[in-house]
């Protein structure tokens, strides 16, 4: 991995000459101790120098990233609910099913339980379809919950089946 070298005074990137640093004389004095920049309610702080070679350091506004998904108010299906329903569904089936088939069967089982929030489309990436929230949650529960816990496994490409560990968990619920 290539390591970048920066000036200890102003954090400017230093030039390299065929793998070796080109000796340069700093044209400025070292900056006094940096002051931490508070990022609002975050527990992190960034340290910046007080002085820059061209004058005071520019003021830097904290960068905030919008949440990819807004919080859902009111009743809605949660990941744990979807995981349980998917496991019960797969325990009743004898052969592996594709993710699409599992979602369709799940929809027919849960259609009476969907709230308004479950049926709202998610804010997907531009150019992609916006899935209903319950579908996105169910897919997340399959791939990030059940698969990682070893409760379901791919029998072949996109063919999902319940594992013995998953069957054992379902039997404890009954």
N, C-alpha and C positions, 0 to 999 in steps of 0.2 A: 504494500500500500504506500502510495506517495505521500510524504509528509510535507506540508507547506510550512514555510518559515516566515515569521512576521517580525517587524521591528518592535522591540520592547517598549518604545516610546509612544508610537502612534498607531500601532497595529497595521501598518501598511505592509503588503506582501513584498518580500525581498527577492530580487532577481537571482537566477541561478545561471552558472556558466558551465555547461557540460557536466552536470551532476554536482559541481562544487559551488558554494556560495561565492558570489562576486563581492569582494570587499568594498564596502561603502562606508563613508563617514557620515554619521547622522548630522543633519544640518540644524538640529534642534536639541534642546536640553530635555532630559527625562521629565515626564509629566509627574505631578505630585500624585499621591495615593488616589486611586480611583474611588469614586463614590458609588455605592450601589444604587441602581435604578429600581424603584418600587413598581411592580406590575399590577397594582391594584389589589384585588383580593386573592391573587395567586401567591403561593408560598415560595415561588422562585424569585430570584433577583439576578439582574445582569449587572456586571461591573463594567464601567466604561471609564476611559481616562478623562481627567478634568481638562487637560489642555491638549491641543492638537498642534502639529507643526505649523499649520496655517492660521492659528488662533484658537479660540475656545471650541471645544468639541460641540458638534451640532446636537441640538436637542432631538431625542429619539422618542417618538410616541410608541407606547406598547402595542404590539401586534395582537389583535384578537381574531380568532377564527370562529366563524359562526358554526353552531351545532349543525351536524349533517341532518339530524332528525329533530323535529320539535317535540317537546314533551306532550304526552297524550293525557288530556284531562278526562275523567270519567271512566266507567268500566270498559275494559277491553281485554282481549286474550293476551296473556303474557307467555314468555318463552317456556316456563315450567308447565303451563297448561297444554301448550302445543306438544311438548316432549311427551307428556303422559298420553295424550290422545294418539300420537303417532305410534308409540310403543304398543298401545292396546290394539290399534289397527293392524300393525304388522304381526302381532302375535296371533291374530285371527286368520291371517293369510297363510297359505301353504307355500306359495312360490314368491321369489323376489319380484319387486315392482319398480318401475321407474319413478323418479321424483315427481314427474308430472302426474302419473297415475295416483300416487300417494296423496298429492295435493287435491286432486279431484275427489277422491274417496273421503278425504278429510272434510272437504267442503260440504259434501252431502250429509256427513255426520253432524257437522257443527252449524249448519245454516240457521238453525233456530237460535243459536247463542250469540251470533254476531251482533255487535252494537254498531252504532253510527261511526264511531271512531275506527272500528275494525275494517269498515268498508271504504274508508277514505283512502285515496291513492297516496303512496309515499312520494316524496319529492326526489325522484330519480335523476340520474345524470341526463343531460341533454342528449336526445337521440335514442334514448332507451325508454321502454314502456314503464309506466308507473304502476307497479303492482299494488293491489289493495294491501293495507297494513297487515292483515291477518296472514296473507300469503308470504310476505317478506319475513314475518316473525316465524312462520312454520318452516320456511327454508333455512333460516338462521338456526332454528332449534335442531333441524336435522344435521346440518353440516358442522356447526360450531358447538352444539350441545351433545347430541346423542352419539355422533360419530367419534368425537374426541373422548367421550367417556367410555367408548367401547361397547355401547348398547346396541348399535346397528353397525353393519359392515356392508361394503359393496361386494356382492356375489360375482358380478362382472361389471363392465363399464355401465354406470348409471342404473344398476339393478341393485336395489337395497333390500336387505333382509335383516331380521332381528337376530342377535347373537344369543348364545346360551346365557350369558350374563344378563342380557335384556329380558329373556324369558323368565329368569329367576326373579328379577325385580317385579315383573308384572304379576307373577304368582303370589308375591307377598302382599299385593294390593287387594287381592280377592278375598 
